[in-house]
Amino acid sequence: MVENIRVCDFMSTSLTTFKPEQTVPEVIEILIRNKISGGPVVNDKNELVGIISEGDCIKQLSDSQYYNMPIENIKVVDCMIENVETIDGNMTIFDAAKQFLTAKRRRFPIVEDKKLVGLISQKDILKASLKMQSQTWDRNRQ
């Protein structure tokens, strides 16, 4: 049934993650190579400790120029967003869409027992909406 489509049905589980000790230039390389705009930061136990984005890296580039500090010395832990809002994998796609609108975020991590298990993006919500439309249309034809 369309109303029962959950976040876990559309979340990405093959994730590009970052470590707190990585440098900003390493993150920039990975973002560009993987054509992504950001990603979760995890510790050695795969527990979510933050999130880092293109915007965080750009801020560091700007600050390094202004303060004449080499960006090579800046670690993810120094510029990541901590206390990241997450989404429950069992939440419906409709509720997740509302949370995206309220929070004005591009992506939400999904955590179970403190471990990162997936990521849902606005694009994933759009993919789910296409699947829901096709199911609705198929039902109307019968």
ROTORLO-918346 format. One record per residue: residue number from 1; residue in three letters; z, x, y of N, C-alpha, C in turn. Coordinates in nm, 4 decimals. Layout:
+------+------+----------+----------+----------+----------+----------+----------+----------+----------+----------+
! resi ! resn !      nzz !      nxx !      nyy !     cazz !     caxx !     cayy !      czz !      cxx !      cyy !
+------+------+----------+----------+----------+----------+----------+----------+----------+----------+----------+
!  NUM !  Ala !        Z !        X !        Y !        Z !        X !        Y !        Z !        X !        Y !
...
+------+------+----------+----------+----------+----------+----------+----------+----------+----------+----------+
***
This chain:
+------+------+----------+----------+----------+----------+----------+----------+----------+----------+----------+
! resi ! resn !      nzz !      nxx !      nyy !     cazz !     caxx !     cayy !      czz !      cxx !      cyy !
+------+------+----------+----------+----------+----------+----------+----------+----------+----------+----------+
!    1 !  Met !   0.0000 !   0.0838 !  -0.1181 !   0.0000 !   0.0000 !   0.0000 !   0.0000 !   0.0886 !   0.1249 !
!    2 !  Val !  -0.0727 !   0.0469 !   0.2259 !  -0.0918 !   0.1265 !   0.3468 !   0.0405 !   0.1602 !   0.4153 !
!    3 !  Glu !   0.1318 !   0.0654 !   0.4218 !   0.2580 !   0.0872 !   0.4930 !   0.3462 !   0.1922 !   0.4259 !
!    4 !  Asn !   0.3175 !   0.2228 !   0.2998 !   0.4015 !   0.3161 !   0.2251 !   0.3528 !   0.4599 !   0.2304 !
!    5 !  Ile !   0.2494 !   0.4878 !   0.3069 !   0.2010 !   0.6253 !   0.3164 !   0.3055 !   0.7073 !   0.3914 !
!    6 !  Arg !   0.3482 !   0.8135 !   0.3285 !   0.4584 !   0.8947 !   0.3797 !   0.4099 !   1.0290 !   0.4326 !
!    7 !  Val !   0.4936 !   1.0902 !   0.5118 !   0.4662 !   1.2229 !   0.5668 !   0.4378 !   1.3219 !   0.4540 !
!    8 !  Cys !   0.5163 !   1.3164 !   0.3461 !   0.4989 !   1.4120 !   0.2359 !   0.3622 !   1.4002 !   0.1697 !
!    9 !  Asp !   0.2942 !   1.2864 !   0.1862 !   0.1605 !   1.2688 !   0.1291 !   0.0540 !   1.3453 !   0.2074 !
!   10 !  Phe !   0.0825 !   1.3804 !   0.3312 !  -0.0174 !   1.4443 !   0.4171 !   0.0277 !   1.5765 !   0.4781 !
!   11 !  Met !   0.1506 !   1.6176 !   0.4516 !   0.1986 !   1.7432 !   0.5101 !   0.1290 !   1.8621 !   0.4449 !
!   12 !  Ser !   0.1197 !   1.9692 !   0.5194 !   0.0661 !   2.0951 !   0.4668 !   0.1799 !   2.1708 !   0.4004 !
!   13 !  Thr !   0.1536 !   2.2237 !   0.2824 !   0.2574 !   2.2996 !   0.2122 !   0.2205 !   2.4473 !   0.1987 !
!   14 !  Ser !   0.0961 !   2.4800 !   0.2219 !   0.0527 !   2.6197 !   0.2212 !   0.0565 !   2.6673 !   0.3661 !
!   15 !  Leu !   0.1677 !   2.7269 !   0.4039 !   0.1946 !   2.7538 !   0.5450 !   0.1868 !   2.9013 !   0.5811 !
!   16 !  Thr !   0.1450 !   2.9247 !   0.7034 !   0.1583 !   3.0570 !   0.7635 !   0.2929 !   3.0564 !   0.8339 !
!   17 !  Thr !   0.3828 !   3.1423 !   0.7896 !   0.5159 !   3.1487 !   0.8501 !   0.5369 !   3.2854 !   0.9135 !
!   18 !  Phe !   0.6372 !   3.2909 !   0.9974 !   0.6704 !   3.4137 !   1.0688 !   0.8150 !   3.4499 !   1.0401 !
!   19 !  Lys !   0.8458 !   3.5785 !   1.0559 !   0.9820 !   3.6296 !   1.0371 !   1.0400 !   3.6659 !   1.1737 !
!   20 !  Pro !   1.1709 !   3.6501 !   1.1919 !   1.2331 !   3.6804 !   1.3215 !   1.2103 !   3.8237 !   1.3687 !
!   21 !  Glu !   1.1948 !   3.9175 !   1.2752 !   1.1812 !   4.0586 !   1.3140 !   1.0372 !   4.0996 !   1.3460 !
!   22 !  Gln !   0.9407 !   4.0102 !   1.3259 !   0.8020 !   4.0439 !   1.3607 !   0.7874 !   4.0581 !   1.5117 !
!   23 !  Thr !   0.6877 !   4.1355 !   1.5530 !   0.6632 !   4.1533 !   1.6964 !   0.5640 !   4.0490 !   1.7460 !
!   24 !  Val !   0.5662 !   4.0269 !   1.8763 !   0.4740 !   3.9313 !   1.9378 !   0.3281 !   3.9703 !   1.9123 !
!   25 !  Pro !   0.2893 !   4.0988 !   1.9249 !   0.1501 !   4.1331 !   1.8930 !   0.1107 !   4.0988 !   1.7484 !
!   26 !  Glu !   0.2034 !   4.1137 !   1.6542 !   0.1747 !   4.0742 !   1.5151 !   0.1492 !   3.9243 !   1.5067 !
!   27 !  Val !   0.2309 !   3.8469 !   1.5765 !   0.2152 !   3.7014 !   1.5770 !   0.0801 !   3.6635 !   1.6372 !
!   28 !  Ile !   0.0450 !   3.7253 !   1.7489 !  -0.0827 !   3.6951 !   1.8146 !  -0.1988 !   3.7209 !   1.7188 !
!   29 !  Glu !  -0.1952 !   3.8340 !   1.6491 !  -0.3006 !   3.8661 !   1.5508 !  -0.3109 !   3.7590 !   1.4432 !
!   30 !  Ile !  -0.1972 !   3.7158 !   1.3908 !  -0.1949 !   3.6158 !   1.2834 !  -0.2442 !   3.4809 !   1.3349 !
!   31 !  Leu !  -0.2019 !   3.4420 !   1.4549 !  -0.2475 !   3.3154 !   1.5126 !  -0.3994 !   3.3142 !   1.5257 !
!   32 !  Ile !  -0.4547 !   3.4228 !   1.5781 !  -0.5995 !   3.4312 !   1.5984 !  -0.6728 !   3.4343 !   1.4640 !
!   33 !  Arg !  -0.6267 !   3.5179 !   1.3728 !  -0.6926 !   3.5318 !   1.2419 !  -0.6943 !   3.3998 !   1.1654 !
!   34 !  Asn !  -0.5845 !   3.3256 !   1.1717 !  -0.5726 !   3.2008 !   1.0961 !  -0.6154 !   3.0770 !   1.1750 !
!   35 !  Lys !  -0.6558 !   3.0974 !   1.3006 !  -0.7007 !   2.9868 !   1.3869 !  -0.5964 !   2.8752 !   1.3933 !
!   36 !  Ile !  -0.4722 !   2.9163 !   1.4202 !  -0.3620 !   2.8212 !   1.4347 !  -0.2976 !   2.8421 !   1.5711 !
!   37 !  Ser !  -0.2218 !   2.7429 !   1.6155 !  -0.1609 !   2.7511 !   1.7486 !  -0.0121 !   2.7827 !   1.7443 !
!   38 !  Gly !   0.0431 !   2.7966 !   1.6247 !   0.1846 !   2.8276 !   1.6118 !   0.2293 !   2.8063 !   1.4693 !
!   39 !  Gly !   0.3572 !   2.8322 !   1.4454 !   0.4080 !   2.8127 !   1.3105 !   0.5579 !   2.8304 !   1.3025 !
!   40 !  Pro !   0.6139 !   2.7926 !   1.1876 !   0.7577 !   2.8031 !   1.1676 !   0.8029 !   2.9474 !   1.1474 !
!   41 !  Val !   0.9257 !   2.9725 !   1.1875 !   0.9900 !   3.1026 !   1.1671 !   1.0991 !   3.0804 !   1.0622 !
!   42 !  Val !   1.0941 !   3.1619 !   0.9553 !   1.1901 !   3.1463 !   0.8459 !   1.2614 !   3.2784 !   0.8181 !
!   43 !  Asn !   1.3825 !   3.2667 !   0.7628 !   1.4554 !   3.3872 !   0.7222 !   1.4172 !   3.4235 !   0.5788 !
!   44 !  Asp !   1.4848 !   3.5205 !   0.5211 !   1.4524 !   3.5666 !   0.3857 !   1.4796 !   3.4618 !   0.2780 !
!   45 !  Lys !   1.5579 !   3.3589 !   0.3107 !   1.5866 !   3.2511 !   0.2153 !   1.4925 !   3.1324 !   0.2348 !
!   46 !  Asn !   1.3887 !   3.1506 !   0.3160 !   1.2922 !   3.0453 !   0.3505 !   1.3583 !   2.9289 !   0.4251 !
!   47 !  Glu !   1.4660 !   2.9580 !   0.4967 !   1.5320 !   2.8572 !   0.5793 !   1.4700 !   2.8615 !   0.7187 !
!   48 !  Leu !   1.4440 !   2.7446 !   0.7735 !   1.3845 !   2.7346 !   0.9063 !   1.4839 !   2.7823 !   1.0119 !
!   49 !  Val !   1.4432 !   2.8800 !   1.0927 !   1.5306 !   2.9305 !   1.1994 !   1.4683 !   2.9116 !   1.3376 !
!   50 !  Gly !   1.3412 !   2.8718 !   1.3415 !   1.2755 !   2.8514 !   1.4703 !   1.1291 !   2.8192 !   1.4536 !
!   51 !  Ile !   1.0613 !   2.8161 !   1.5668 !   0.9172 !   2.7931 !   1.5685 !   0.8599 !   2.8765 !   1.6820 !
!   52 !  Ile !   0.7405 !   2.9293 !   1.6637 !   0.6768 !   3.0087 !   1.7682 !   0.5347 !   2.9578 !   1.7877 !
!   53 !  Ser !   0.4897 !   2.9591 !   1.9131 !   0.3580 !   2.9044 !   1.9454 !   0.2788 !   2.9998 !   2.0338 !
!   54 !  Glu !   0.1521 !   2.9655 !   2.0540 !   0.0682 !   3.0408 !   2.1469 !   0.1343 !   3.0465 !   2.2843 !
!   55 !  Gly !   0.1892 !   2.9341 !   2.3266 !   0.2537 !   2.9277 !   2.4578 !   0.3690 !   3.0259 !   2.4707 !
!   56 !  Asp !   0.4483 !   3.0401 !   2.3640 !   0.5589 !   3.1369 !   2.3653 !   0.5056 !   3.2789 !   2.3803 !
!   57 !  Cys !   0.3950 !   3.3081 !   2.3119 !   0.3344 !   3.4422 !   2.3200 !   0.2760 !   3.4673 !   2.4588 !
!   58 !  Ile !   0.2103 !   3.3664 !   2.5146 !   0.1522 !   3.3809 !   2.6490 !   0.2617 !   3.4056 !   2.7516 !
!   59 !  Lys !   0.3741 !   3.3354 !   2.7373 !   0.4865 !   3.3575 !   2.8294 !   0.5341 !   3.5024 !   2.8205 !
!   60 !  Gln !   0.5414 !   3.5560 !   2.6997 !   0.5844 !   3.6949 !   2.6826 !   0.4839 !   3.7922 !   2.7434 !
!   61 !  Leu !   0.3551 !   3.7634 !   2.7285 !   0.2517 !   3.8470 !   2.7915 !   0.2689 !   3.8488 !   2.9428 !
!   62 !  Ser !   0.2882 !   3.7315 !   2.9991 !   0.3054 !   3.7194 !   3.1437 !   0.4311 !   3.7919 !   3.1903 !
!   63 !  Asp !   0.5417 !   3.7690 !   3.1197 !   0.6683 !   3.8339 !   3.1561 !   0.6598 !   3.9857 !   3.1424 !
!   64 !  Ser !   0.5902 !   4.0330 !   3.0386 !   0.5819 !   4.1779 !   3.0176 !   0.5043 !   4.2446 !   3.1310 !
!   65 !  Gln !   0.4036 !   4.1770 !   3.1809 !   0.3274 !   4.2295 !   3.2948 !   0.4158 !   4.2312 !   3.4201 !
!   66 !  Tyr !   0.4859 !   4.1203 !   3.4436 !   0.5690 !   4.1064 !   3.5632 !   0.6834 !   4.2082 !   3.5637 !
!   67 !  Tyr !   0.7494 !   4.2236 !   3.4489 !   0.8651 !   4.3135 !   3.4400 !   0.8279 !   4.4539 !   3.3930 !
!   68 !  Asn !   0.6982 !   4.4774 !   3.3724 !   0.6481 !   4.6077 !   3.3284 !   0.7174 !   4.6537 !   3.1995 !
!   69 !  Met !   0.7251 !   4.5604 !   3.1031 !   0.7869 !   4.5900 !   2.9735 !   0.6791 !   4.5845 !   2.8654 !
!   70 !  Pro !   0.6768 !   4.6812 !   2.7753 !   0.5768 !   4.6765 !   2.6681 !   0.6019 !   4.5592 !   2.5730 !
!   71 !  Ile !   0.4996 !   4.4817 !   2.5478 !   0.5126 !   4.3641 !   2.4616 !   0.5371 !   4.4028 !   2.3158 !
!   72 !  Glu !   0.5016 !   4.5252 !   2.2790 !   0.5195 !   4.5711 !   2.1409 !   0.6658 !   4.5691 !   2.0973 !
!   73 !  Asn !   0.7566 !   4.5742 !   2.1930 !   0.8999 !   4.5770 !   2.1617 !   0.9616 !   4.4378 !   2.1503 !
!   74 !  Ile !   0.8866 !   4.3345 !   2.1833 !   0.9423 !   4.1988 !   2.1837 !   0.9287 !   4.1378 !   2.0445 !
!   75 !  Lys !   1.0408 !   4.0921 !   1.9922 !   1.0457 !   4.0333 !   1.8579 !   1.0389 !   3.8808 !   1.8663 !
!   76 !  Val !   0.9975 !   3.8207 !   1.7561 !   0.9902 !   3.6749 !   1.7461 !   1.1252 !   3.6127 !   1.7789 !
!   77 !  Val !   1.2329 !   3.6710 !   1.7284 !   1.3668 !   3.6165 !   1.7501 !   1.4006 !   3.6062 !   1.8993 !
!   78 !  Asp !   1.3376 !   3.6911 !   1.9815 !   1.3648 !   3.6914 !   2.1252 !   1.2909 !   3.5812 !   2.2010 !
!   79 !  Cys !   1.1883 !   3.5228 !   2.1403 !   1.1089 !   3.4254 !   2.2167 !   1.0793 !   3.2956 !   2.1420 !
!   80 !  Met !   1.1246 !   3.2832 !   2.0177 !   1.0994 !   3.1601 !   1.9421 !   1.1870 !   3.0468 !   1.9945 !
!   81 !  Ile !   1.1469 !   2.9259 !   1.9646 !   1.2285 !   2.8090 !   1.9959 !   1.3214 !   2.7871 !   1.8773 !
!   82 !  Glu !   1.4503 !   2.7791 !   1.9057 !   1.5495 !   2.7564 !   1.8004 !   1.5882 !   2.6088 !   1.7998 !
!   83 !  Asn !   1.6706 !   2.5693 !   1.7040 !   1.7149 !   2.4302 !   1.6918 !   1.5950 !   2.3353 !   1.6952 !
!   84 !  Val !   1.5034 !   2.3597 !   1.6047 !   1.3776 !   2.2863 !   1.5997 !   1.3986 !   2.1466 !   1.5428 !
!   85 !  Glu !   1.3387 !   2.0491 !   1.6087 !   1.3401 !   1.9122 !   1.5586 !   1.2494 !   1.9050 !   1.4362 !
!   86 !  Thr !   1.2974 !   1.8400 !   1.3313 !   1.2201 !   1.8280 !   1.2074 !   1.1905 !   1.6807 !   1.1790 !
!   87 !  Ile !   1.1051 !   1.6595 !   1.0803 !   1.0712 !   1.5240 !   1.0358 !   1.1060 !   1.5142 !   0.8879 !
!   88 !  Asp !   1.1535 !   1.3988 !   0.8472 !   1.1846 !   1.3717 !   0.7069 !   1.0535 !   1.3477 !   0.6313 !
!   89 !  Gly !   1.0358 !   1.4156 !   0.5202 !   0.9147 !   1.3999 !   0.4402 !   0.8948 !   1.2593 !   0.3867 !
!   90 !  Asn !   1.0021 !   1.1798 !   0.3786 !   0.9920 !   1.0421 !   0.3297 !   0.9639 !   0.9408 !   0.4401 !
!   91 !  Met !   0.9573 !   0.9872 !   0.5629 !   0.9282 !   0.8998 !   0.6764 !   0.7852 !   0.8463 !   0.6639 !
!   92 !  Thr !   0.7623 !   0.7236 !   0.7095 !   0.6256 !   0.6706 !   0.7061 !   0.5409 !   0.7394 !   0.8127 !
!   93 !  Ile !   0.4116 !   0.7378 !   0.7908 !   0.3181 !   0.7959 !   0.8872 !   0.3314 !   0.7257 !   1.0222 !
!   94 !  Phe !   0.3558 !   0.5939 !   1.0214 !   0.3719 !   0.5194 !   1.1469 !   0.4924 !   0.5695 !   1.2260 !
!   95 !  Asp !   0.6054 !   0.5891 !   1.1569 !   0.7257 !   0.6397 !   1.2241 !   0.7053 !   0.7828 !   1.2732 !
!   96 !  Ala !   0.6337 !   0.8619 !   1.1947 !   0.6042 !   0.9997 !   1.2367 !   0.5177 !   0.9996 !   1.3624 !
!   97 !  Ala !   0.4191 !   0.9105 !   1.3677 !   0.3327 !   0.9014 !   1.4863 !   0.4163 !   0.8695 !   1.6099 !
!   98 !  Lys !   0.5121 !   0.7787 !   1.5957 !   0.6016 !   0.7455 !   1.7081 !   0.6834 !   0.8673 !   1.7503 !
!   99 !  Gln !   0.7308 !   0.9437 !   1.6519 !   0.8109 !   1.0622 !   1.6833 !   0.7258 !   1.1667 !   1.7564 !
!  100 !  Phe !   0.5989 !   1.1812 !   1.7175 !   0.5094 !   1.2731 !   1.7884 !   0.4953 !   1.2306 !   1.9339 !
!  101 !  Leu !   0.4788 !   1.1020 !   1.9574 !   0.4627 !   1.0532 !   2.0948 !   0.5888 !   1.0744 !   2.1775 !
!  102 !  Thr !   0.7027 !   1.0481 !   2.1181 !   0.8299 !   1.0628 !   2.1884 !   0.8619 !   1.2086 !   2.2189 !
!  103 !  Ala !   0.8427 !   1.2950 !   2.1206 !   0.8830 !   1.4354 !   2.1345 !   0.7781 !   1.5221 !   2.2040 !
!  104 !  Lys !   0.6546 !   1.4734 !   2.2116 !   0.5447 !   1.5501 !   2.2726 !   0.5300 !   1.6873 !   2.2066 !
!  105 !  Arg !   0.5281 !   1.6877 !   2.0748 !   0.5097 !   1.8095 !   1.9957 !   0.3750 !   1.8036 !   1.9247 !
!  106 !  Arg !   0.3243 !   1.9213 !   1.8855 !   0.1980 !   1.9284 !   1.8116 !   0.2208 !   1.9332 !   1.6616 !
!  107 !  Arg !   0.3409 !   1.9744 !   1.6223 !   0.3697 !   1.9884 !   1.4794 !   0.5204 !   1.9725 !   1.4575 !
!  108 !  Phe !   0.5566 !   1.9287 !   1.3379 !   0.6966 !   1.9194 !   1.2978 !   0.7132 !   1.9822 !   1.1599 !
!  109 !  Pro !   0.8147 !   2.0657 !   1.1431 !   0.8460 !   2.1164 !   1.0094 !   0.9178 !   2.0091 !   0.9275 !
!  110 !  Ile !   0.9026 !   2.0185 !   0.7962 !   0.9753 !   1.9328 !   0.7032 !   1.0680 !   2.0242 !   0.6235 !
!  111 !  Val !   1.1964 !   1.9905 !   0.6231 !   1.2988 !   2.0734 !   0.5597 !   1.3735 !   1.9896 !   0.4565 !
!  112 !  Glu !   1.3972 !   2.0495 !   0.3397 !   1.4817 !   1.9876 !   0.2365 !   1.5840 !   2.0913 !   0.1926 !
!  113 !  Asp !   1.7096 !   2.0546 !   0.1927 !   1.8185 !   2.1466 !   0.1558 !   1.8091 !   2.2781 !   0.2331 !
!  114 !  Lys !   1.7828 !   2.2677 !   0.3617 !   1.7719 !   2.3800 !   0.4556 !   1.6466 !   2.4655 !   0.4361 !
!  115 !  Lys !   1.5665 !   2.4373 !   0.3341 !   1.4460 !   2.5161 !   0.3047 !   1.3231 !   2.4480 !   0.3658 !
!  116 !  Leu !   1.2349 !   2.5292 !   0.4207 !   1.1087 !   2.4786 !   0.4734 !   1.0189 !   2.4394 !   0.3567 !
!  117 !  Val !   0.9734 !   2.3134 !   0.3544 !   0.8869 !   2.2675 !   0.2450 !   0.7476 !   2.2284 !   0.2932 !
!  118 !  Gly !   0.7317 !   2.2087 !   0.4235 !   0.6005 !   2.1702 !   0.4733 !   0.5977 !   2.1587 !   0.6236 !
!  119 !  Leu !   0.4798 !   2.1210 !   0.6709 !   0.4577 !   2.1049 !   0.8144 !   0.3619 !   1.9885 !   0.8316 !
!  120 !  Ile !   0.3895 !   1.9027 !   0.9270 !   0.2984 !   1.7921 !   0.9577 !   0.2523 !   1.8090 !   1.1014 !
!  121 !  Ser !   0.1238 !   1.7942 !   1.1213 !   0.0670 !   1.8097 !   1.2552 !   0.0093 !   1.6765 !   1.3015 !
!  122 !  Gln !  -0.0249 !   1.6708 !   1.4280 !  -0.0901 !   1.5511 !   1.4793 !  -0.2210 !   1.5264 !   1.4052 !
!  123 !  Lys !  -0.2919 !   1.6338 !   1.3715 !  -0.4179 !   1.6202 !   1.2976 !  -0.3940 !   1.5576 !   1.1602 !
!  124 !  Asp !  -0.2828 !   1.5923 !   1.0950 !  -0.2498 !   1.5319 !   0.9652 !  -0.2273 !   1.3815 !   0.9795 !
!  125 !  Ile !  -0.1652 !   1.3415 !   1.0894 !  -0.1433 !   1.1986 !   1.1156 !  -0.2778 !   1.1280 !   1.1315 !
!  126 !  Leu !  -0.3709 !   1.1926 !   1.2014 !  -0.5042 !   1.1342 !   1.2188 !  -0.5772 !   1.1224 !   1.0848 !
!  127 !  Lys !  -0.5636 !   1.2233 !   0.9993 !  -0.6246 !   1.2166 !   0.8655 !  -0.5666 !   1.0988 !   0.7873 !
!  128 !  Ala !  -0.4366 !   1.0802 !   0.7969 !  -0.3715 !   0.9681 !   0.7284 !  -0.4239 !   0.8353 !   0.7814 !
!  129 !  Ser !  -0.4474 !   0.8285 !   0.9120 !  -0.4973 !   0.7031 !   0.9701 !  -0.6356 !   0.6690 !   0.9156 !
!  130 !  Leu !  -0.7200 !   0.7706 !   0.8944 !  -0.8523 !   0.7453 !   0.8358 !  -0.8399 !   0.6925 !   0.6934 !
!  131 !  Lys !  -0.7479 !   0.7490 !   0.6178 !  -0.7261 !   0.7017 !   0.4809 !  -0.6754 !   0.5578 !   0.4822 !
!  132 !  Met !  -0.5857 !   0.5277 !   0.5754 !  -0.5328 !   0.3915 !   0.5844 !  -0.6432 !   0.2933 !   0.6211 !
!  133 !  Gln !  -0.7320 !   0.3331 !   0.7122 !  -0.8423 !   0.2451 !   0.7515 !  -0.9337 !   0.2174 !   0.6331 !
!  134 !  Ser !  -0.9661 !   0.3204 !   0.5559 !  -1.0562 !   0.3010 !   0.4420 !  -0.9917 !   0.2096 !   0.3378 !
!  135 !  Gln !  -0.8614 !   0.2210 !   0.3186 !  -0.7933 !   0.1320 !   0.2238 !  -0.7945 !  -0.0116 !   0.2744 !
!  136 !  Thr !  -0.7749 !  -0.0286 !   0.4041 !  -0.7754 !  -0.1622 !   0.4631 !  -0.9143 !  -0.2233 !   0.4527 !
!  137 !  Trp !  -1.0165 !  -0.1437 !   0.4840 !  -1.1537 !  -0.1942 !   0.4781 !  -1.1921 !  -0.2309 !   0.3351 !
!  138 !  Asp !  -1.1508 !  -0.1485 !   0.2387 !  -1.1825 !  -0.1775 !   0.0989 !  -1.1201 !  -0.3096 !   0.0559 !
!  139 !  Arg !  -0.9998 !  -0.3361 !   0.0987 !  -0.9319 !  -0.4611 !   0.0637 !  -1.0026 !  -0.5803 !   0.1251 !
!  140 !  Asn !  -1.0522 !  -0.5643 !   0.2477 !  -1.1179 !  -0.6757 !   0.3159 !  -1.2508 !  -0.7126 !   0.2507 !
!  141 !  Arg !  -1.3133 !  -0.6182 !   0.1820 !  -1.4421 !  -0.6446 !   0.1179 !  -1.4262 !  -0.7234 !  -0.0115 !
!  142 !  Gln !  -1.3099 !  -0.7186 !  -0.0707 !  -1.2916 !  -0.7834 !  -0.2016 !  -1.2767 !  -0.9323 !  -0.1893 !
+------+------+----------+----------+----------+----------+----------+----------+----------+----------+----------+
***
